[in-house]
Amino acid sequence: METIGLDFNDMVVLQASAIGEARNSIEQEPELSFAQYINKGYSEDEAKFRSEIAAQVASFTSAILTVIDANNKRILSDLKQSGLLNR
Protein backbone atom coordinates (compact mmCIF):
# COMPACT_ATOMS: atom_id res chain seq x y z
CA MET A 1 0.00 0.00 0.00
CA GLU A 2 1.64 3.19 -1.18
CA THR A 3 -0.90 5.64 0.17
CA ILE A 4 -3.54 5.78 2.83
CA GLY A 5 -6.88 7.30 1.92
CA LEU A 6 -8.19 8.43 -1.44
CA ASP A 7 -5.74 9.74 -4.00
CA PHE A 8 -6.21 13.21 -5.45
CA ASN A 9 -7.84 12.03 -8.69
CA ASP A 10 -10.38 9.96 -6.75
CA MET A 11 -11.22 13.01 -4.65
CA VAL A 12 -11.68 15.21 -7.74
CA VAL A 13 -14.00 12.67 -9.39
CA LEU A 14 -15.97 12.17 -6.18
CA GLN A 15 -16.28 15.91 -5.62
CA ALA A 16 -17.52 16.54 -9.17
CA SER A 17 -20.10 13.80 -8.78
CA ALA A 18 -21.16 15.06 -5.37
CA ILE A 19 -21.60 18.62 -6.68
CA GLY A 20 -23.95 17.35 -9.38
CA GLU A 21 -25.93 15.31 -6.87
CA ALA A 22 -26.11 18.21 -4.43
CA ARG A 23 -27.33 20.59 -7.12
CA ASN A 24 -30.06 18.14 -8.07
CA SER A 25 -31.12 17.66 -4.47
CA ILE A 26 -31.39 21.39 -3.74
CA GLU A 27 -33.13 22.47 -6.94
CA GLN A 28 -35.99 24.03 -4.97
CA GLU A 29 -33.76 25.85 -2.51
CA PRO A 30 -33.16 28.93 -4.72
CA GLU A 31 -36.92 29.50 -5.07
CA LEU A 32 -37.47 29.17 -1.32
CA SER A 33 -34.47 31.34 -0.58
CA PHE A 34 -35.63 33.87 -3.19
CA ALA A 35 -38.97 34.24 -1.40
CA GLN A 36 -37.20 34.73 1.92
CA TYR A 37 -35.00 37.50 0.50
CA ILE A 38 -38.01 39.21 -1.07
CA ASN A 39 -39.77 39.06 2.32
CA LYS A 40 -36.70 40.68 3.89
CA GLY A 41 -37.07 43.62 1.51
CA TYR A 42 -34.43 42.90 -1.13
CA SER A 43 -35.12 43.82 -4.75
CA GLU A 44 -35.92 40.94 -7.11
CA ASP A 45 -32.48 41.12 -8.74
CA GLU A 46 -30.68 41.13 -5.40
CA ALA A 47 -32.90 38.33 -4.05
CA LYS A 48 -32.25 36.19 -7.14
CA PHE A 49 -28.50 36.78 -6.91
CA ARG A 50 -28.36 35.97 -3.20
CA SER A 51 -30.50 32.84 -3.54
CA GLU A 52 -28.36 31.50 -6.40
CA ILE A 53 -25.16 32.13 -4.45
CA ALA A 54 -26.63 30.39 -1.39
CA ALA A 55 -27.53 27.34 -3.51
CA GLN A 56 -24.03 27.20 -5.01
CA VAL A 57 -22.39 27.47 -1.60
CA ALA A 58 -24.65 24.72 -0.26
CA SER A 59 -23.81 22.38 -3.14
CA PHE A 60 -20.05 23.00 -2.89
CA THR A 61 -20.11 22.57 0.88
CA SER A 62 -22.04 19.33 0.56
CA ALA A 63 -19.56 18.05 -2.03
CA ILE A 64 -16.56 18.90 0.14
CA LEU A 65 -18.10 17.20 3.16
CA THR A 66 -18.88 14.14 1.01
CA VAL A 67 -15.22 13.91 -0.02
CA ILE A 68 -14.01 14.34 3.57
CA ASP A 69 -16.39 11.61 4.78
CA ALA A 70 -15.35 9.20 2.00
CA ASN A 71 -11.68 9.88 2.63
CA ASN A 72 -12.04 9.36 6.38
CA LYS A 73 -13.77 6.03 5.77
CA ARG A 74 -11.07 5.00 3.31
CA ILE A 75 -8.31 5.98 5.77
CA LEU A 76 -9.89 3.87 8.51
CA SER A 77 -10.29 0.96 6.11
CA ASP A 78 -6.69 1.26 4.92
CA LEU A 79 -5.38 1.44 8.50
CA LYS A 80 -7.38 -1.65 9.47
CA GLN A 81 -6.22 -3.50 6.39
CA SER A 82 -2.59 -2.67 7.12
CA GLY A 83 -2.95 -3.84 10.71
CA LEU A 84 -2.23 -0.43 12.20
CA LEU A 85 -5.75 -0.14 13.59
CA ASN A 86 -7.34 -3.08 15.35
CA ARG A 87 -11.00 -2.19 15.69
TORTI-179401 format. One record per atom (N, C-alpha, C): residue in one letter; atom name; x, y, z. Coordinates in Angstrom, 2 decimals. Example, Ala and Ser with C-alpha at 12.3 -4.5 7.8 and 13.67 -1.06 7.14 Angstrom:
% TORTI-179401
  aa  at       xx       yy       zz
   A   N    13.19    -5.69     7.80
   A  CA    12.30    -4.50     7.80
   A   C    13.20    -3.30     7.80
   S   N    12.85    -2.25     7.08
   S  CA    13.67    -1.06     7.14
   S   C    12.90     0.03     7.87
END
This chain:
% TORTI-179401
  aa  at       xx       yy       zz
   M   N     0.85    -1.17     0.00
   M  CA     0.00     0.00     0.00
   M   C     0.90     1.23     0.00
   E   N     0.80     2.01    -1.05
   E  CA     1.64     3.19    -1.18
   E   C     1.06     4.41    -0.49
   T   N    -0.26     4.49    -0.47
   T  CA    -0.90     5.64     0.17
   T   C    -2.01     5.16     1.09
   I   N    -2.40     6.04     1.96
   I  CA    -3.54     5.78     2.83
   I   C    -4.59     6.82     2.47
   G   N    -5.80     6.39     2.30
   G  CA    -6.88     7.30     1.92
   G   C    -7.03     7.38     0.42
   L   N    -7.93     8.24    -0.01
   L  CA    -8.19     8.43    -1.44
   L   C    -7.05     9.22    -2.08
   D   N    -6.73     8.90    -3.32
   D  CA    -5.74     9.74    -4.00
   D   C    -6.45    10.97    -4.57
   F   N    -5.67    11.92    -5.02
   F  CA    -6.21    13.21    -5.45
   F   C    -7.23    13.04    -6.57
   N   N    -6.92    12.22    -7.56
   N  CA    -7.84    12.03    -8.69
   N   C    -9.18    11.46    -8.23
   D   N    -9.14    10.51    -7.29
   D  CA   -10.38     9.96    -6.75
   D   C   -11.20    11.04    -6.06
   M   N   -10.52    11.92    -5.35
   M  CA   -11.22    13.01    -4.65
   M   C   -11.85    13.97    -5.64
   V   N   -11.15    14.28    -6.73
   V  CA   -11.68    15.21    -7.74
   V   C   -12.93    14.61    -8.39
   V   N   -12.86    13.34    -8.76
   V  CA   -14.00    12.67    -9.39
   V   C   -15.18    12.61    -8.43
   L   N   -14.91    12.25    -7.18
   L  CA   -15.97    12.17    -6.18
   L   C   -16.59    13.54    -5.94
   Q   N   -15.76    14.58    -5.86
   Q  CA   -16.28    15.91    -5.62
   Q   C   -17.15    16.38    -6.79
   A   N   -16.72    16.14    -8.01
   A  CA   -17.52    16.54    -9.17
   A   C   -18.87    15.83    -9.17
   S   N   -18.84    14.56    -8.85
   S  CA   -20.10    13.80    -8.78
   S   C   -20.99    14.32    -7.67
   A   N   -20.39    14.59    -6.53
   A  CA   -21.16    15.06    -5.37
   A   C   -21.76    16.44    -5.62
   I   N   -21.06    17.30    -6.36
   I  CA   -21.60    18.62    -6.68
   I   C   -22.85    18.47    -7.53
   G   N   -22.78    17.59    -8.53
   G  CA   -23.95    17.35    -9.38
   G   C   -25.13    16.82    -8.59
   E   N   -24.86    15.87    -7.70
   E  CA   -25.93    15.31    -6.87
   E   C   -26.51    16.36    -5.94
   A   N   -25.64    17.17    -5.35
   A  CA   -26.11    18.21    -4.43
   A   C   -26.96    19.25    -5.15
   R   N   -26.54    19.61    -6.35
   R  CA   -27.33    20.59    -7.12
   R   C   -28.70    20.04    -7.44
   N   N   -28.76    18.76    -7.78
   N  CA   -30.06    18.14    -8.07
   N   C   -30.94    18.06    -6.83
   S   N   -30.33    17.82    -5.69
   S  CA   -31.12    17.66    -4.47
   S   C   -31.60    18.98    -3.89
   I   N   -30.98    20.09    -4.29
   I  CA   -31.39    21.39    -3.74
   I   C   -31.98    22.28    -4.82
   E   N   -32.56    21.68    -5.85
   E  CA   -33.13    22.47    -6.94
   E   C   -34.16    23.48    -6.45
   Q   N   -34.94    23.13    -5.44
   Q  CA   -35.99    24.03    -4.97
   Q   C   -35.48    25.08    -4.01
   E   N   -34.28    24.91    -3.49
   E  CA   -33.76    25.85    -2.51
   E   C   -33.68    27.29    -3.03
   P   N   -33.21    27.53    -4.27
   P  CA   -33.16    28.93    -4.72
   P   C   -34.52    29.62    -4.70
   E   N   -35.59    28.89    -5.07
   E  CA   -36.92    29.50    -5.07
   E   C   -37.36    29.83    -3.64
   L   N   -37.11    28.91    -2.72
   L  CA   -37.47    29.17    -1.32
   L   C   -36.64    30.31    -0.76
   S   N   -35.36    30.29    -1.06
   S  CA   -34.47    31.34    -0.58
   S   C   -34.85    32.69    -1.21
   F   N   -35.21    32.66    -2.50
   F  CA   -35.63    33.87    -3.19
   F   C   -36.81    34.52    -2.47
   A   N   -37.80    33.72    -2.11
   A  CA   -38.97    34.24    -1.40
   A   C   -38.58    34.84    -0.06
   Q   N   -37.64    34.22     0.63
   Q  CA   -37.20    34.73     1.92
   Q   C   -36.52    36.09     1.76
   Y   N   -35.67    36.22     0.73
   Y  CA   -35.00    37.50     0.50
   Y   C   -35.99    38.59     0.09
   I   N   -36.97    38.24    -0.70
   I  CA   -38.01    39.21    -1.07
   I   C   -38.75    39.66     0.19
   N   N   -39.08    38.72     1.07
   N  CA   -39.77    39.06     2.32
   N   C   -38.91    39.94     3.22
   K   N   -37.59    39.85     3.08
   K  CA   -36.70    40.68     3.89
   K   C   -36.52    42.07     3.29
   G   N   -37.12    42.29     2.10
   G  CA   -37.07    43.62     1.51
   G   C   -36.05    43.82     0.41
   Y   N   -35.39    42.77    -0.04
   Y  CA   -34.43    42.90    -1.13
   Y   C   -35.17    43.05    -2.46
   S   N   -34.54    43.72    -3.41
   S  CA   -35.12    43.82    -4.75
   S   C   -35.11    42.42    -5.38
   E   N   -35.87    42.25    -6.46
   E  CA   -35.92    40.94    -7.11
   E   C   -34.56    40.51    -7.64
   D   N   -33.82    41.45    -8.22
   D  CA   -32.48    41.12    -8.74
   D   C   -31.54    40.69    -7.63
   E   N   -31.55    41.45    -6.53
   E  CA   -30.68    41.13    -5.40
   E   C   -31.11    39.80    -4.77
   A   N   -32.40    39.57    -4.63
   A  CA   -32.90    38.33    -4.05
   A   C   -32.52    37.13    -4.91
   K   N   -32.62    37.29    -6.23
   K  CA   -32.25    36.19    -7.14
   K   C   -30.76    35.90    -7.02
   F   N   -29.94    36.95    -7.03
   F  CA   -28.50    36.78    -6.91
   F   C   -28.13    36.07    -5.61
   R   N   -28.68    36.55    -4.51
   R  CA   -28.36    35.97    -3.20
   R   C   -28.83    34.51    -3.10
   S   N   -29.99    34.21    -3.63
   S  CA   -30.50    32.84    -3.54
   S   C   -29.67    31.89    -4.40
   E   N   -29.21    32.35    -5.55
   E  CA   -28.36    31.50    -6.40
   E   C   -27.00    31.26    -5.76
   I   N   -26.45    32.29    -5.15
   I  CA   -25.16    32.13    -4.45
   I   C   -25.33    31.17    -3.28
   A   N   -26.39    31.29    -2.53
   A  CA   -26.63    30.39    -1.39
   A   C   -26.74    28.95    -1.86
   A   N   -27.40    28.70    -2.98
   A  CA   -27.53    27.34    -3.51
   A   C   -26.17    26.80    -3.96
   Q   N   -25.35    27.64    -4.58
   Q  CA   -24.03    27.20    -5.01
   Q   C   -23.15    26.87    -3.81
   V   N   -23.18    27.72    -2.81
   V  CA   -22.39    27.47    -1.60
   V   C   -22.83    26.17    -0.94
   A   N   -24.13    25.96    -0.86
   A  CA   -24.65    24.72    -0.26
   A   C   -24.19    23.49    -1.03
   S   N   -24.22    23.54    -2.36
   S  CA   -23.81    22.38    -3.14
   S   C   -22.31    22.13    -3.03
   F   N   -21.48    23.19    -3.04
   F  CA   -20.05    23.00    -2.89
   F   C   -19.70    22.49    -1.49
   T   N   -20.36    23.02    -0.49
   T  CA   -20.11    22.57     0.88
   T   C   -20.49    21.11     1.04
   S   N   -21.61    20.73     0.50
   S  CA   -22.04    19.33     0.56
   S   C   -21.03    18.44    -0.14
   A   N   -20.53    18.85    -1.28
   A  CA   -19.56    18.05    -2.03
   A   C   -18.26    17.90    -1.24
   I   N   -17.80    18.97    -0.64
   I  CA   -16.56    18.90     0.14
   I   C   -16.73    17.96     1.33
   L   N   -17.85    18.07     2.02
   L  CA   -18.10    17.20     3.16
   L   C   -18.23    15.74     2.73
   T   N   -18.79    15.50     1.55
   T  CA   -18.88    14.14     1.01
   T   C   -17.49    13.56     0.78
   V   N   -16.59    14.36     0.22
   V  CA   -15.22    13.91    -0.02
   V   C   -14.50    13.64     1.30
   I   N   -14.65    14.53     2.26
   I  CA   -14.01    14.34     3.57
   I   C   -14.51    13.05     4.22
   D   N   -15.82    12.83     4.19
   D  CA   -16.39    11.61     4.78
   D   C   -15.85    10.36     4.08
   A   N   -15.85    10.36     2.75
   A  CA   -15.35     9.20     2.00
   A   C   -13.87     8.96     2.28
   N   N   -13.10    10.03     2.36
   N  CA   -11.68     9.88     2.63
   N   C   -11.43     9.35     4.04
   N   N   -12.18     9.85     5.01
   N  CA   -12.04     9.36     6.38
   N   C   -12.35     7.86     6.46
   K   N   -13.42     7.46     5.78
   K  CA   -13.77     6.03     5.77
   K   C   -12.69     5.21     5.10
   R   N   -12.14     5.72     4.02
   R  CA   -11.07     5.00     3.31
   R   C    -9.82     4.92     4.18
   I   N    -9.49     5.99     4.89
   I  CA    -8.31     5.98     5.77
   I   C    -8.48     4.92     6.84
   L   N    -9.65     4.89     7.49
   L  CA    -9.89     3.87     8.51
   L   C    -9.79     2.46     7.94
   S   N   -10.36     2.27     6.77
   S  CA   -10.29     0.96     6.11
   S   C    -8.84     0.58     5.80
   D   N    -8.09     1.52     5.26
   D  CA    -6.69     1.26     4.92
   D   C    -5.87     0.96     6.17
   L   N    -6.12     1.68     7.26
   L  CA    -5.38     1.44     8.50
   L   C    -5.72     0.06     9.08
   K   N    -6.99    -0.31     9.00
   K  CA    -7.38    -1.65     9.47
   K   C    -6.74    -2.73     8.61
   Q   N    -6.77    -2.52     7.32
   Q  CA    -6.22    -3.50     6.39
   Q   C    -4.72    -3.67     6.58
   S   N    -4.03    -2.60     6.92
   S  CA    -2.59    -2.67     7.12
   S   C    -2.21    -3.20     8.49
   G   N    -3.22    -3.34     9.37
   G  CA    -2.95    -3.84    10.71
   G   C    -2.57    -2.77    11.72
   L   N    -2.60    -1.53    11.30
   L  CA    -2.23    -0.43    12.20
   L   C    -3.38    -0.02    13.12
   L   N    -4.59    -0.47    12.80
   L  CA    -5.75    -0.14    13.59
   L   C    -6.54    -1.44    13.82
   N   N    -6.67    -1.81    15.04
   N  CA    -7.34    -3.08    15.35
   N   C    -8.67    -2.80    15.99
   R   N    -9.65    -2.43    15.19
   R  CA   -11.00    -2.19    15.69
   R   C   -11.99    -2.78    14.76
END
